[in-house]
Amino acid sequence: MVEIVFQRGDDCLEVFNKDAIVVADVLGLVVTRAPEDDADMVSISIHAQTESFAALHAAGHKPHLIAKPEALDEVWRRTHTDFKSTVDNRRTLMVFRHDGPTLVPLDDLTPAEIARLVPRKTVDL
């Protein structure tokens, strides 16, 4: 079983890319596109977290809510040194966007980029 990583939006929990497809299938939701990334995305209300996570557990998945600072630290730690640096005292990463490789401050990563870069943990049943 692989964990599904959720990120906190304003009043919702967001999940991206392959995780979004799984969540949509299990919960019967519609997949939309994150406009800034052109990535698959599903949102659930923060008030539906308990029952949504229970349904995902029942379907054999491991949902995990990750805070942005925790996610950014994990992305930084796991990124190879060839793809990260410090510029003007800000941690930056090389990411691939529509217009090609771009050096982006870590804090400026989009939610879909964070979701793509956060490593997934395999969980034993």
C-alpha positions as CSV (number, residue, x, y, z in Angstrom):
1,M,0.0,0.0,0.0
2,V,1.3,3.5,-0.9
3,E,0.2,6.6,1.0
4,I,-1.9,9.2,-0.6
5,V,-0.6,12.7,0.2
6,F,-3.1,15.5,0.9
7,Q,-2.3,19.2,1.3
8,R,-4.3,21.7,3.1
9,G,-5.9,24.3,0.8
10,D,-8.1,27.2,2.2
11,D,-11.1,25.2,3.5
12,C,-10.4,22.0,1.7
13,L,-7.8,19.2,1.3
14,E,-6.2,18.9,-2.1
15,V,-4.6,15.9,-3.7
16,F,-2.8,15.8,-7.1
17,N,-1.7,13.7,-10.0
18,K,-2.0,9.9,-9.6
19,D,-3.3,10.3,-6.0
20,A,-6.2,12.4,-7.4
21,I,-7.3,9.6,-9.7
22,V,-7.3,7.1,-6.8
23,V,-9.2,9.5,-4.5
24,A,-11.8,10.3,-7.2
25,D,-12.4,6.6,-7.9
26,V,-12.8,5.6,-4.3
27,L,-14.9,8.6,-3.2
28,G,-16.9,9.1,-6.4
29,L,-15.5,12.6,-7.1
30,V,-14.7,14.4,-10.3
31,V,-11.1,15.1,-11.3
32,T,-10.4,18.7,-12.3
33,R,-7.2,20.4,-13.5
34,A,-5.1,22.6,-11.3
35,P,-4.9,25.7,-13.5
36,E,-1.3,26.8,-12.6
37,D,0.1,23.3,-13.3
38,D,-2.3,21.6,-15.6
39,A,-2.2,18.7,-13.2
40,D,-5.0,16.4,-12.1
41,M,-6.6,17.5,-8.8
42,V,-9.3,16.5,-6.4
43,S,-10.5,18.6,-3.4
44,I,-12.5,17.5,-0.5
45,S,-14.0,19.7,2.2
46,I,-12.1,19.9,5.4
47,H,-15.3,18.9,7.1
48,A,-15.4,15.6,5.2
49,Q,-11.8,14.6,6.1
50,T,-12.8,11.9,8.7
51,E,-15.3,10.0,6.5
52,S,-13.2,10.4,3.4
53,F,-10.0,9.1,5.1
54,A,-12.0,6.2,6.5
55,A,-13.3,5.3,3.1
56,L,-9.8,5.5,1.7
57,H,-8.5,3.2,4.5
58,A,-11.3,0.8,3.8
59,A,-10.3,0.7,0.2
60,G,-6.7,-0.2,1.2
61,H,-5.1,3.2,0.9
62,K,-3.2,5.2,3.5
63,P,-4.2,8.9,3.3
64,H,-1.7,11.3,4.9
65,L,-2.2,15.1,5.4
66,I,1.1,16.9,5.1
67,A,1.7,20.5,6.2
68,K,3.5,22.7,3.7
69,P,6.6,23.3,5.8
70,E,7.0,19.6,6.4
71,A,6.5,18.9,2.7
72,L,9.0,21.5,1.6
73,D,11.6,20.2,4.1
74,E,11.1,16.7,2.8
75,V,11.4,17.9,-0.8
76,W,14.6,19.8,0.0
77,R,16.1,16.8,1.8
78,R,15.3,14.3,-0.9
79,T,16.3,16.5,-3.9
80,H,19.7,15.7,-5.4
81,T,22.3,18.4,-4.9
82,D,22.6,18.9,-8.7
83,F,19.0,20.2,-8.7
84,K,19.1,22.5,-5.7
85,S,21.0,25.5,-4.5
86,T,20.8,28.6,-2.3
87,V,20.3,31.9,-4.1
88,D,20.1,35.2,-2.1
89,N,19.7,33.1,1.1
90,R,16.7,31.3,-0.3
91,R,16.5,27.5,-1.0
92,T,15.9,27.0,-4.7
93,L,15.1,24.0,-6.9
94,M,15.3,23.2,-10.5
95,V,11.8,22.2,-11.6
96,F,10.4,21.5,-15.1
97,R,7.5,23.7,-16.1
98,H,5.8,24.2,-19.4
99,D,8.6,26.6,-20.6
100,G,11.4,24.1,-19.6
101,P,13.7,23.9,-16.6
102,T,13.4,26.8,-14.2
103,L,15.1,27.7,-10.9
104,V,12.3,28.3,-8.4
105,P,12.5,29.3,-4.7
106,L,11.4,26.4,-2.6
107,D,8.6,28.5,-1.0
108,D,7.2,29.3,-4.5
109,L,6.5,25.7,-5.6
110,T,2.9,25.2,-6.5
111,P,0.8,22.6,-4.6
112,A,1.0,20.2,-7.6
113,E,4.8,20.5,-7.8
114,I,5.0,19.8,-4.1
115,A,2.8,16.7,-4.5
116,R,4.9,15.5,-7.4
117,L,8.2,15.9,-5.5
118,V,7.2,14.6,-2.1
119,P,8.3,11.0,-1.8
120,R,5.7,8.4,-1.2
121,K,6.1,5.9,1.6
122,T,5.2,2.3,1.0
123,V,3.2,1.1,4.0
124,D,3.0,-2.6,5.1
125,L,-0.4,-3.9,5.8
